[in-house]
């Protein structure tokens, strides 16, 4: 996308292209819980509640975080296309499903930083495998602090073995508690499918290393058995073996905070991808409320933890599938 093209396509086509980039944002279980409406003056981001996960996410907190990430991708894509934006978050009191309205507010000269982040969109992956032991560049950690602060969130790092061990304790306990709940297992199983599935959402088996044959049984195993102890051991090893753990949080815990957290997350992950740094989530310690309070204590009570990430350098992984664009764009109002 460029700002110096002599003949630009119609605005609707440019906004549709921006939505395409918005759909590349991360989401819990790759549920992609968003819809978009292209208007004459911009784009609306709408929460798709049919893709909610009421067991693990009863208040739709993670759903709105996911929508916030898509919102940031949308803003960035529009700016990279030379469109200035005016963002109105939660613009309707009577319709909380309307996450944001992004209006075109004239022309925009794309900065080098915006272009770098935009170019990183196709590079970003969620990498659920072990990372190398080498340290994450301290300069990048400073940039992440600026990134999340610019979106009205905060970040706290855990780097010492003692700190990572304390966090790993919470993650592994979260695994055991969640997997012991058959309702949680059934909900998760709905989003796990085989490598050969035609589905364009959810988590194919390859995201956690399953072969084509083994991935055919993933959903059944997840739904049927209590696998908490095994998952706890794996996640403990991942947490303690990662060079860096980080919590993204907000001062309070409102819907607007969740959307802000999603935007901060998206900006941070694109920055990471531009530096060839990988990330994945260990949100069990936040999804179980009693553990979330303990994690808050570990951060020094800076506010409310929203996401727990592991960060480092890993092997290249395949992208997760995405829903067709026509499935996520609503008819113009």
N, C-alpha and C positions, 0 to 999 in steps of 0.2 A: 504494500500500500504506500502511496506517495502523495505529496502535497503539490507537486509541480506538473502533474499531467495536464496537458492543454485541454483535453476534452474529457470531462468526468462523466461516468454513467449516471443515470437518474438517482436521486437521493434514496428512493425505496430500495434499489439494488445495492447501494452502498450500505444501507442499514441492515439489509438481509445478510450481507457479507460479514458485518460486525457481529450479528447474532450467531453466525456460524462459529466465530472465534469464541463467543461467550459460552457455547456449549462444550468447549474443551476444558472448562473449569473442573476442579475436583469436587466430589460429593460423597457423602457417606454411603457405603456399599455400592458406589457408582449408581445410585438411584436416579440421578439427574432430575431432581424434583423441581423443574422450572418450566415455565412457558413464557412466550414473548408475543407481544402485539406490536406490530409496526404501524406507526401513525404518520400523518403528514409532517409532524414536527419532531419526531423522535421515536423512542422505543419504550414500551412498558415491560417490566420484569414481574412475572406473576408466579407465586408459589403454587406448585401442583400438589395439592394435598392428597391426591389419589396415590401418590408415591411416598406417603408418610410411613414411618416405622413406629407405630404407637407403643410397642413394648420397650424398645431400647431408647426411644426418643419421644416420651409421652407429651412433652410440651412443644414439640416441633423445633426445638432449639437447634439441632444439627441441620434440620431442613432449611431453616433460615440462614444458617451459616453458609450452607451450600449455595443458596440463592445469592447471598452476598458475594461469594467468590465469582459467580457468573456475572454479577453486576460489575465487578471490577474489570473482568475480561472485556465486557461490553464497552465500558468507558474507555479502556485502553485502546481497543480496536477502532473506536470512533475517532479518538485523538490521533492515532497513527494514520488515519485516513484524512487528516486535516480538518476535522470537525470539532469545534469547541462544544463543550457539553455543560449543561446545567442539570444537576442531579437533585431530584426531590425524593427522599427516602420516606416510605410509608405515607404517601400523599393523601390517602383517604382513610378517615377515621372509621367509616362504615364498612370498609373492605380491607381487612388486614392481609388478605391474599395478594393484594397489589403491593409488591415489595418496594418498587421504585419506578419513577418515571424519569427517563433520561432524554432531555430535550436538546435539540441542535440549537446552539446559541451563536452561530456564525462560523467563521473560519478559524483555523488553529495551525500554528507552526509547530510541527512535531519536534520535541527535544531529542537529543541523542539518547538520553536515558529512557524516555518513552519508547523509542524505536528499539532499543536493546531489549526491553522487557517484552515488547510485542513480538519480536523475533523469537523469543524463548517459548512462546505458547505451544508450538508443536513439539518442543523438546521436553516439556514437563511430564513427568511420570510419577506415579506412586510406586515406590520400590519396596516391596515387602521382604526382601532378602537381606542377608547379613552385609554389613558395610566393612570397608577396610578400617584399619586402626588409625590411619593418619588423621591428624588434627584438621578441623575445619578452620579455614583462614580467619584469624581474628578480625581482619579488616572487613570481611563479609559479615561477621557477627555484628559489627558496628552498623553496617548498612541495613541489616535486618531490623535493628532497633529503631533506626530512622524510618524505615518502611512502615512498621506497624504503628509507630507513633503518629505518622502522617494520616493514618486511617482511624485514629482515636482508640487505639488498643495498646497493650503493653506486652513485652516478652521477657521471660525469665529463663536463664540457662542453667542446666545441671551438667557439670563437666568432670568433677572429681569422682573417683570410684565410690566413695562413701555416699555422695549425693545420688549417683545413678543406682546404687544398690537400694536406697530408700524408695526411689521411684519405682524400681522393678518390683519391690515387695507389693506396692499398691496395684500395679498392672497385673501381676500374677494372681493376686487375690480377686481382682475384677474378673479375670478369666474364669476362675473357679465358680464364682457366684453366678455369672451370666450363663455358663454352660449347664449349671444345675437346674436352670429354669426351662422347662420344655416349651413354654410360650416364646421365649427368646430364641431357642434353637429353631423352632418352626418359622419364625419371622426371618431369621438369617438365611435359612435354607431356601426361601423364596427368591433370594437374590444371588444364589450360587448356582452355576450351571456348567455344563460340559464345554470343553474346548470347541466342539463341533456344533454347538447350538447356533441357531440363527438369530437369537436375541441380540439386541443392540444396547443392552443395559446390564447392570449387575456385574458379577465377578466370575469370569471364566476360570477354570481350574488352573490355567497357566499362571495366574496372578500369584498363586502360592506354590508353584512348582509341580503341580499334578500333570502327569502324562495324559495323552488323549484318552487312553483306556481308563485310567484311574479317575479322571474327571467325571466319567459317567456315573460314578457312585457317590460323588461328593455330597450332593444335596441330601441323599438318603442317610448317609452317615451323620451329617451335621444335625439332621432332624431327629434321628433315632437315639443316638448315644450321648452320654455325658462325657465329653472329651476335654473337660476343663483342666484336669491335671496335666495332660500332655501339652495342651496349648499354653498353660501357665509356664511350663518348663521352657518351651520354645521362646515365648515372649520375654521371659526373664533373661535368657541368653542374648536375645536381640537388643534389649534395653541396656544391659550391662556392657555389651560388646560394641555399642555405637559410640563414636567419639563425642557426640553431643546430643543431649536431650533438651527440649525447650517447651515451655508452656506459653501459649498465647492466651491472654485474658483481657478483661474489660473492667472498668471501675465498678459498674453495676451489672445487672443481669436481666435487661429488658430485651424486647424484640429488636429495637434499634441497635442495642449492643451486639446482638447476634449477627446482624447484617454487617455492622462495622467490623466485627471479628472476621467474617468471611472475606471482606475486602482486604483486610490486613493480611490474611492468610494467602490470598491469591497473589498479592504483590510480592510477598516474601518468597513464595514458591517459584515465581517467575524469576526473581533475582537469583535464587538458588540454581535454577536450571541454566541461567546465563553463565554461571560459574561452574557448571557441570557437577553440582552438588545434588544428591538425591534426598528424598524425604519419604516417610510413611508415618502412619498414625498409631498411637497406643492409647486410644480414648477410653478404654475400659475403666481407667482410674478416674474418669470424669463422669462417665455414664452411670456409675453407681454412686449415689448421692453422698453416702457416708464416706466413701473414699475420696470424693471430690473435696470434702472439707479437710481431709488430711493432706491432700495435695496442696491446698491453699496454704496450709501451715508451712509446708516445705518451701513455698515461694516467698514467705515472709509477709503474708497477708497483704499483697499488693492490690488485691481486688478479687474478682471471680475468675477462676480458670475456665477456659472454654475448649481448648484443644491441647493435646499432648503429642509432640512430634519427636521422632528420632531423625537425625540428620548426619549425612556422611557421604562417602564415595562408594558406589556399588557398581555391580555389573549392569550392562544395558538390559532393559526389560521392554517387553512389548506394551503398546498402549492398550487401555481397555476400550471396548467398543462404545460408540456414541449413537444416540437415536437420530434417525433421519431428520433433516431440518424441517421438512413439512409436518412432522409430528409434533414439533414444539412451537411452531408459529401459528397463532390464532388469527382468524380473519380480522381485518381492520375494523375498528369500531366506527 
